[in-house]
Amino acid sequence: MTLAKTSLSLAYPTPADLPASADPHAAPVVEILSAEKTYDNGTRALLPVDLKIARGEFVTLLGPSGCGKSTLLKMIAGLLEPTDGRILLWRHPVQQATGGKMAFVFQSPTLMPWASVQTNVRLPLDLAGVPRAEADARVADALALVGLAKFHKALPRALSGGMQMRVSIARALATDPDLLLMDEPFGALDEITRHKLDSDLLELQSRKNLTVAFVTHSIHEAVFLSSRVVVMAARPGRVVETLDIEEPYPRNIDFTTSTTFARYARHLQHSLLKASVDTEEAH
Ligand SMILES: Nc1ncnc2c1ncn2[C@@H]1O[C@H](COP(=O)(O)OP(=O)(O)OP(=O)(O)O)[C@@H](O)[C@H]1O
């Protein structure tokens, strides 16, 4: 299978930068080396994938339902084993990765309903045996970062869906990760809240110098957030293209109304459409 690597030529010049924090010469944070996945029931969830993610990059896996986005992200997290191929984090097999810390944010906030916001955010620190005073300080920092300092005593049910998702992100940030894996974290939220959280996420990423692997099926979200978009197709799940989004950071809402943005979005729409037609023709 050939894997197209696309860089759109734009009507007017834009700096072909990675995000300011990305260091393309540093050892990659994530290396996916011909990793593939067939589930026990025979489903070929993912044909072999090769992908490297550099420090400070924001890479989005974009594709329709069933194309293997979650499977790939869970393999990066070490929650699933590839059937073949390898995945390295900081140059070591996932299970032995010591070069940095990773955190996973799921599609639903998965909060303990009976526990306060601060207790929820402290959970991974309690599990890791972090002393209480240090844990409390880190929880306070993380809640401040997501704008929820005032809600530390609230129960999850008192918060909106967007705020609950912020708690979930704070819980991940409290562990001080270098690599953040996010599986459609804002997919269940209304569009306005989602756009706000997208902007906040970019700000957090640059402030904390995070490397992010993000799953979405929203073209808009992919173009706005990413330094690189990995386009995937279903049946069988596979990568069909990677597209650099050569728009400098910081990005704001003005980017989303620009012709550059529209060109990227149109390109991705065509890629996804073509991949789905190719899939249908193959069946
Ligand atoms: N545990 C499992 N056992 C068998 N098949 C599975 C399992 N998990 C996922 N699959 C199948 O593998 C394929 C890829 O699933 P995956 O959840 O990775 O896709 P996705 O792109 O994340 O989809 P969605 O956007 O709907 O979450 C699908 O056909 C799915 O039904």
The ligand as an ORCA input file, in Angstrom:
! r2SCAN-3c Opt
* xyz 0 1
  N     -12.418     -5.536     20.990
  C     -12.737     -5.665     19.711
  N     -12.992     -6.886     19.185
  C     -13.298     -7.036     17.875
  N     -13.383     -6.006     16.993
  C     -13.143     -4.776     17.465
  C     -12.811     -4.537     18.852
  N     -12.631     -3.199     19.014
  C     -12.826     -2.637     17.807
  N     -13.146     -3.578     16.883
  C     -13.396     -3.352     15.448
  O     -12.197     -2.850     14.878
  C     -12.494     -1.855     13.907
  C     -11.808     -0.569     14.317
  O     -12.408     -0.109     15.526
  P     -11.971      1.249     16.248
  O     -12.822      1.387     17.468
  O     -10.513      1.262     16.406
  O     -12.395      2.332     15.154
  P     -12.600      3.897     15.292
  O     -12.091      4.479     14.046
  O     -11.998      4.375     16.569
  O     -14.187      4.030     15.342
  P     -15.121      5.067     16.151
  O     -14.887      6.430     15.512
  O     -16.504      4.553     15.904
  O     -14.705      5.022     17.596
  C     -14.008     -1.755     13.846
  O     -14.452     -2.588     12.810
  C     -14.448     -2.297     15.184
  O     -15.740     -2.868     15.107
*
